[in-house]
Amino acid sequence: MKNFITFEGLDGSGKTTQANFLADYFEKNGENVLFVREPGSTPLGEILRDAVLKQQDIAISPQAEALIFAAARAQLTENLKENYGKKTIICDRFLDSSIAYQHGGRGLPLEFVKQINIFADIKPDITFFIDIDLETSLKRIQDHDRLDLEGPKFYEKVYKIYKNLISEHKKRIVVIDGNRTIEEIHEEIVSYSKQQ
């Protein structure tokens, strides 16, 4: 059993649904589960989440946005470290998201993104990337937050970096076809989780 499982994907990929489904599955089977999301899942993280995603009338530079996400992640990481090995941790987004969105989407230097996330020094054991095409992602996005308002070119760059990460971390990142029913996707994730 993996101790730290993360879910990644474009907005609208269904990763949050699948992360919740897997957490419920483990709990029903007697596992002690900690489910968290990024940004958020701590009092500070939820404040920062609201500031960077919900306050659409406030201008936030790409650098400031990246630092806010990194601050929320640093706070959350302390909680993850306390529970690692004691609980099965399932996280909806983690460092891969910042590399894809802040480096890829926003164009910030990769080393800058990595450096400000130096405190996120706990590594996922496995990452499920819920893969959907860009057209499907854009159709599903409902303009719920600041990032949802970005256009196709932004998400093209995000997706490209995700593909690079998948190539670089083949042992950690498992690509799951997200163009199927929720139940089919869940069954594949559970099946893969049982093999670990």
Backbone hydrogen bonds, N-H to C=O, Kabsch-Sander energy under -0.5 kcal/mol:
donor,donor_aa,acceptor,acceptor_aa,energy
5,I,89,I,-3.4
6,T,126,I,-2.3
7,F,91,C,-2.2
8,E,128,F,-2.6
13,S,10,L,-1.9
18,Q,14,G,-2.3
19,A,15,K,-2.6
20,N,16,T,-2.3
21,F,17,T,-2.4
22,L,18,Q,-2.4
23,A,19,A,-2.1
24,D,20,N,-2.5
25,Y,21,F,-2.4
26,F,22,L,-2.5
27,E,23,A,-2.3
28,K,24,D,-2.5
29,N,25,Y,-1.1
30,G,27,E,-1.7
31,E,26,F,-2.8
33,V,31,E,-0.8
34,L,88,T,-2.4
35,F,33,V,-0.5
36,V,34,L,-0.5
36,V,90,I,-2.7
38,E,92,D,-2.3
46,E,42,T,-2.6
47,I,43,P,-1.5
48,L,44,L,-2.5
49,R,45,G,-2.5
50,D,46,E,-2.1
51,A,47,I,-2.1
52,V,48,L,-2.5
53,L,49,R,-2.4
54,K,49,R,-0.6
54,K,50,D,-1.3
55,Q,50,D,-1.2
56,Q,54,K,-2.0
58,I,55,Q,-1.5
59,A,57,D,-0.5
65,E,61,S,-2.8
66,A,62,P,-2.3
67,L,63,Q,-2.1
68,I,64,A,-2.3
69,F,65,E,-2.3
70,A,66,A,-2.2
71,A,67,L,-2.3
72,A,68,I,-2.3
73,R,69,F,-2.2
74,A,70,A,-2.5
75,Q,71,A,-1.9
76,L,72,A,-2.2
77,T,73,R,-2.7
78,E,74,A,-1.0
79,N,75,Q,-0.8
79,N,76,L,-0.6
80,L,76,L,-2.1
81,K,77,T,-2.6
82,E,78,E,-1.6
83,N,79,N,-1.2
84,Y,80,L,-1.5
85,G,87,K,-0.7
86,K,83,N,-1.9
87,K,83,N,-2.2
88,T,32,N,-3.1
89,I,3,N,-3.6
89,I,87,K,-0.8
90,I,34,L,-2.8
90,I,88,T,-0.5
91,C,5,I,-2.9
91,C,89,I,-0.5
92,D,36,V,-2.5
93,R,7,F,-1.6
93,R,91,C,-1.2
97,S,94,F,-1.6
98,S,94,F,-0.8
99,I,95,L,-2.0
100,A,96,D,-2.5
101,Y,97,S,-3.4
102,Q,98,S,-1.7
103,H,98,S,-1.5
104,G,99,I,-1.8
105,G,100,A,-1.7
106,R,101,Y,-1.9
107,G,103,H,-0.7
108,L,102,Q,-2.3
113,V,109,P,-2.0
114,K,110,L,-2.5
115,Q,111,E,-2.6
116,I,112,F,-2.3
117,N,113,V,-0.7
118,I,115,Q,-1.5
120,A,117,N,-1.9
121,D,119,F,-1.8
125,D,4,F,-2.5
126,I,4,F,-1.5
127,T,172,R,-2.6
128,F,6,T,-2.7
129,F,127,T,-0.7
129,F,174,V,-2.8
130,I,8,E,-2.6
130,I,128,F,-0.7
131,D,129,F,-0.9
131,D,176,I,-3.1
132,I,130,I,-0.6
137,S,133,D,-2.1
138,L,134,L,-2.6
139,K,135,E,-1.7
140,R,136,T,-1.8
141,I,137,S,-1.7
146,R,53,L,-2.0
149,L,145,D,-0.6
149,L,146,R,-1.1
150,E,147,L,-1.6
154,F,151,G,-0.6
155,Y,151,G,-1.5
156,E,152,P,-2.3
157,K,153,K,-1.8
158,V,154,F,-1.9
159,Y,155,Y,-2.7
160,K,156,E,-2.0
161,I,157,K,-1.8
162,Y,158,V,-2.2
163,K,159,Y,-2.3
164,N,160,K,-1.8
165,L,161,I,-2.5
166,I,162,Y,-2.4
167,S,163,K,-1.9
168,E,164,N,-2.0
169,H,165,L,-2.0
170,K,167,S,-0.6
172,R,169,H,-0.7
173,I,169,H,-3.0
174,V,127,T,-3.4
174,V,172,R,-0.6
175,V,173,I,-0.5
176,I,129,F,-3.1
178,G,131,D,-2.8
178,G,176,I,-0.5
185,I,181,T,-2.2
186,H,182,I,-2.4
187,E,183,E,-2.5
188,E,184,E,-1.8
189,I,185,I,-2.2
190,V,186,H,-2.8
191,S,187,E,-2.5
192,Y,188,E,-2.5
193,S,189,I,-2.5
194,K,190,V,-2.1
195,Q,191,S,-0.8
195,Q,192,Y,-0.7
196,Q,192,Y,-0.6
196,Q,193,S,-0.9
